[in-house]
């Protein structure tokens, strides 16, 4: 049961199997040696292409600033950003059962929904 869905709670398991909460907890923690852990939150997960693009843009800007002393004086301050609607999942909702041999799950801090708007500001 736990192997198919590691996010099941002790209460859900005890309800499905008609066993007491304490018995299920004892079986999972003592007999099976499992622990309930939250997913490790990471700020964002970038693809290899995104990392390469960030590196190339940074190097290009560094070269422009190094070769032209007036480069930064010609920059108009502007910002473009995408604003997403978020459907956050709490730390408790992301927790799951883990055996000693399995690795801890990673989770991006928030998941994006289909709502997306571009915001551009110049000053």
Secondary structure, 3 states (H helix, E strand, C coil): CCCCCCCCCHHHHHHHHCCCHHHHHHHHHHHCCEEEECCEEECCCCCHHHHHHHHHHHHHHHHHHHHCCCCHHHCCCEEEEEEEEECCCCCCCCCEEEECCCCCCEEECCCEEEEEEEEEEEC
